[in-house]
């Protein structure tokens, strides 16, 4: 039987929902950038070659993701030393302001080279705050629920990100319908960033009401907090755990951005669908991703974190090329929706057990730092998957879906290698994670 969020006590429910809404906002912001990337490339990086403009904008997007490990480390240290709740309040305010401010930016036509520099600055700022968001929310949620609920809660937390993606898809559909062509370039893309304030306010209210982690408070009361969490993460036994877990998160991130991260561009630029069709397909596909996250999290409580992640990675290796070839040959929106939804579900669901797995892998006094850092560090390589796709897909016609599929499979193979090197963590006592988990 699949557990329900209503089975959690009120304090735990507030914590989990606060984490979920924050992750939804992160997904909302990142995906908004993907939807408007064609417009932004013209407005902030105008060149005679549209492909170069697109690559420059993707590079800016990737830079946002690449700085997230720094944010994960900085706010992870803050969460381990000062408290998970305080870190979460700061991060939600920080990247909400960055999202809103992106909609206020003047374009190249108005101020020239300063325009892309401001965009890059804001996106890097957003990346730093968002990098600290996941670790604190994941850790405090897993620390606040029973051992038997960790898998489901893990998948539920992760489902916040595709929920943000889903709302962004619907927002894009509405805005692109109301503001078409030239009007979207003038005002539509700005409105999309302004709407990011709604989920951020909901997340902030919940976070101000939530309790601090009981496990962290125990460490505080016993004067057992780590003075240098990052140093302990990258030394001794924890260093080995960090790098082994990093193999998994790197593969997952690469798979994610080679599939759902690249999909809006694939549909718009390569299959040449109109904006409303792209938004509709992505909305359906993102819903399938939400279901996949929760399913994988729940399944990990039954068969283990490693096996659950492995099932979806293996399915992606098997299905990536057939599904992409099917997408290229699909003749209507229903067929395209099926192929995209199936691909995105198998390619992204492996993230479902990750909050539980990383929380169980490291001890309480460095859990926020290590989980946030290793999760976001996967982006250092994984974030570049869309740029690789743009490069390998240039002018190759019928070979495009095969090469895009191989690009996706690279991430999944890396995940499978990482799973072989990491131990199972289901059942670990979080109070003694450093003692009852193998290296």
N, C-alpha and C positions, 0 to 999 in steps of 0.2 A: 504494500500500500504506500502511495506517495504521501509524505507528510504535508501539512498545510502551514502557511505562515501564521494562521490564527492559533495554532497549537503552542506558539511561543508565548512567554509571559509578556506583560505590557512593556517592561523596561527593555527586554531583548528585541521586541518588535520595533520599538522606536529607534533603536540603534541600527537594526538591519535596514529599515526603511530609509533612515537618514543616509546610510552608506549607499543604498540602491539609487536614491535620487541624485546623489552627487555623481555617481558613475554614469547615470543617465545624461546628466548635463555634459559630462566629458564627451560621451558619445555624440550628443547633439552638436556640440561645437565642432568636433573633428569632422563629422560627416557634412555639416554645413559647408565647410571648406572644400570638401570633395565635390559637392553639388555645384558650387559656384566657381570651381577652379578654371573652367573655360573662360568665364567672364573676367575673373581676376587676372588671368594671364594677359588679357587684352588691355585691362585698365592699369595694371601696375608694371607689367613687363612687355611693353609693345615692341615688336620686332617685325621685320619683313617676312620672317619664317614662323608661322604659327606653332610649329613643332618646338622651336627653341623657346618660345614664350611659355608653352605648356611645361617643358622641362624645367624652366626657371621657377615656375610656380610650384611644381611638384618638389623641387629642391627646397623651397621655402617651407612647404608642408613637412617634408622629411626632417628639416632642421628643427621644427617644433617638436617632433617626436624624439629626435636624437638627444635633446637636452633634458628630456624627462628623467633619465637615470640620475642626473644631478639633483633634480627636484625630489626624486624618490629617496635619495640618500640624505639630503638636507632636512626634509620634513620627517623622514624616518627617524633621524637622530633626535629631532625635536619631539616626536611622538614617544620615543623610548625614554627621554629624559624629563619631559614636561607633561606628557599625557597625550593619548590618542585623540581625545575630544578636542582639545585646544588646537592641535594640528589640523583637524578636519574643518574647524570654523575658519581658520586662516586661509586654507587652500580654496574653500568654496567661494570666499569673498574675492580672493586674488584672481582666479581664472574666470569668474563671472564678469569682473570689471574688464578684463582683457578681451573677452568675447564681445561685450557691448561696444567697447572702444573701437574694435575692428570695423564696425559699421559706420563709424564717424570719419574714417580716414579719407583724406583728399587723394585723388588719383594722379597718375603721371602727368596728365594734361594740365593739371592745376599747379603742381609744384615740382615736377620733374623727378630727378634722381632721389630726392628726399622721400618721395612717396613709397617706393619699395623698401627703403631703409626703415621707415616707420612700420610698415607691415611686418618686416622681418623681426623688428624689435618687439612688437606686440605678440607675435606668434611665439617667439622664444620665451617671453614672459609667461604666456599662457602655458607653454610646455613645462616650465618650472613648477608652477602651481599644480597643474594637472598631474605631474609626476609624483607629487606628494599626496595626491588625493587617494589613489588606489590602495597604497600600502596601509594607511591608517584605517580606512574604511573596512578593508578586508580583514585585517587583524582584529580590530575591536569587535567585529561581528562574530568571527569564529571563536573568539575568547569569551563571548557572552552567551553562547548556546550550548546545549548538551552535546556530548560526543555523538549520539545517535542522530542528531540534527545537522551536523556539520556539512555533510555532503549536499543535502538539499539547499541549505542556506548558502553554501558556496556557489552552487549553480544559479540560485536566485539573485545573489549579488551581481554576478557576471551578466545576468540577463538585463540589468539596468542599462548596460552599454548599447545593446541592440535596440532596447526600448527607445533610447535617445536617438538612435539611428532611424527608427520607425517614425517618431514624431518629426524628425528632420525631413524625412521623405515626404510626409504629409504636408509639412510646412512648405517645402519646395514645390509640391504639386499646386498648392493654393496660390502661392506667391507667383510662380511662373505662369499660372493661368491668368491672374489679375494683371501682371506686369510682363508683357511679352516683348521679345526682341529688344528694341532700343530702350524701352522703359525699364526693362529688367536691368540693363547695364547702367542706367542712371540711378535707379532707386530700389529695385526689387532685391538685389543682393544685400543691400544695407538693412532692409527690414528683416531679413532672415537672421542676421546677427543680433539685432535688437531684441528679437523674441526670446533669446537665450536667458533673459532676466526672469522669466516665469518659473522654470524649474529650479533656478538658483535660489529664489526666495523660499520655495517650498523646502528645499534641502537645508537652508540656513535655519529656518524655524524648527525643523526636526532636530537638528544638531544642537541647538541651544537647549533643547529639552532633554536630550539623552544623558545617560549616566556614563561615568568613566568606566573603563574596563576593570573588572574585579581583580583579575590576575595582575594587572599593572599596579593597582592600588596596594596589593599585597606586597609587591616588591618595594614600593615606596615606603610602606609602613615598616618593613623589615630592613630598610636602608640597604637594599640589594640592587638598586638601579645601576646600570653600567655607565661609567663616566665617559668612556670613549667607545660607543657602540660600533661605529664604522671600523675602527681598528680591530675590534674583536671579530667582526664579520669576515675580514680579509686576512685573518691569521689563524693558525692552528687547524683544528678539525673543521671549524666553520668555513674556512676558505675552500676546502674541498667540497663541502656541501653546496656552497655558493656557486662554484663553477660548474658542478654537475647539474644543478637545477637550472643554471643559465643556458645550458644546451637545449633544454626543453622549452624555455620561454623564448629563446631566439627562434627556434623552429616554428613555434606557434605564432609568433609575431610575423614572421616571414610569410607563413601560410595565410594569415589573416589579411595582410596588405596585398598579397598576390591574388586574393579572391575578392572579398567584399570591399577592400580598400581601392582596388583598381576597377571594380565592376561598373560604377557610374561612368567612368571615362570610357571603358570598353563599349558600353551600350551606346553612349552618345557619339564617340569619335570613330569607332571602328565598325559598329553595326549600324550607326547613324540613325538612331531612334530619336524622336522628338522628346522634349523635356518631360511632358506629362506622362508618356509611356515609360520613360526611364524611372520616374518617381514611383509610378504604380508598381512596376516590377520590383524595385528595391524595397518598397514597403512590404510586399508579400514575402520577399526573400528574407528580410530582416526579422519578420515574425517567425519564420522557420528557424532562424538562428536563435531567437529567444527560447523557443521550445527546446532546441538542441542543447543549449546551455543548462537548462533546468534538468533535462533528461540525463545528461552526462554527469551532472552533480549528484543527482539521486542514484544513478547507477553506480557511481564510485563508492557510495555507502554500502552497496550490496556486494560488489566484486572487487573493490579497491580502486584507488586513484590511478595507479599505473595502467591497469587493464582498461579502465574506462577511457582514458586519454588515447591509449593505443588503438582501440577499436576504431575511433573516428579518424585517426591519422592513417591507418591502413586502408580504410574505406576511401579516403581522399586519393591516395596513391592509385587505387584501382579505378576510380570513377572520374578523375579530373579530366583526362583527355576526352573520353566518350561524352561527358556532359558538355564540355566546351564545343566540341564538334557538333553536337546536337543543337546547341544554342545558335551557332552560325548557320545551320541549315533549317532552323525553325521558320515557319511561315506566318505565324500570328502571335499575338501577345500572350495567349494562353500557353502555347508551347514554350515560348521564351521564359515565361514566369516559372514554369515547371523546372526547366533546366537550371535557371539561375538559383531558384530556391533550394533545389537538391544539392547543388554544388556548394552554396554558402552554408547550408546546414552541416554537411559533413566536414567542411574545411574549418569551421570556426568553433564547433561544439567542444573540442578538446580543452577550451579555456574553462569549462564549467567547474571541474574539480580543483583548479589552480589556487583559489584563495585558501581552501582547506589544506591542500598539499603543502604550500609554502609556509602556512602558519604552523603546521605540524612538523615541519623540517627544522625549525630554529627555536631556541629558547626564548622565554618571555622578555628578558632584559635587552635582547637585540632583535626581537621579532619584527617590529615596525621597520627598522632600518634594513634588515636583510630581505624581508618580503618585498618592500617597496623598491629597493634597489635592484634585486634580481629580476623582478617582473618588468620594470622599465628598461633595464639594461638589454633586454631582448630586442629592443627597438633600434639599438645601435647598428645592427645589421638588418633586422627585419623591416625597418621603415623604408628601406630602399627598394623593396620588391616592385612597387609601381614604376619606378624609373627604369629598372631592369626590363620590365614588360614593355615599356614604351620603346626602348632601344631595340630589343629583339624582335618586336613586331613591326618595325618600320618597313613598309613596302614588300612584305612577303606573302600577301594574299592568302591563298588556301592553307599555308603553313602556320598562320597566326594562331589558330586555336590549339594546335599541337604544341607550339612553343610556349604559349601562355600556360598550358597544362603542365608542361615540364617545369616551368618556373614555380608553379604552385607545389609540385611534387618535391622539389628540392627542400622546402620547408618541412614537409611531412616526414621525409626520410630523416632529417635532422632530429625531429621530435622522437621518432622511433629509436634512434641511436641513444638519445638522452634517457629515454625510459628504461633501456637496458642497463644503464649505468647508475640509476637511482633506485633506492629501496622503496618498498611500500610503506606508507605512513598512516593508513587508516587504523584507528584504535590507539594512536599515541596519546599519552596523557600530556596535555599542554603545559602542566606545571613542571614536568620533567622531560621536556622534549629533547634536551641535550643529553639525557642519560638513556632514554629508551628507544632512540632511533639510531639505526646503524649509519656509519659514515656514508 
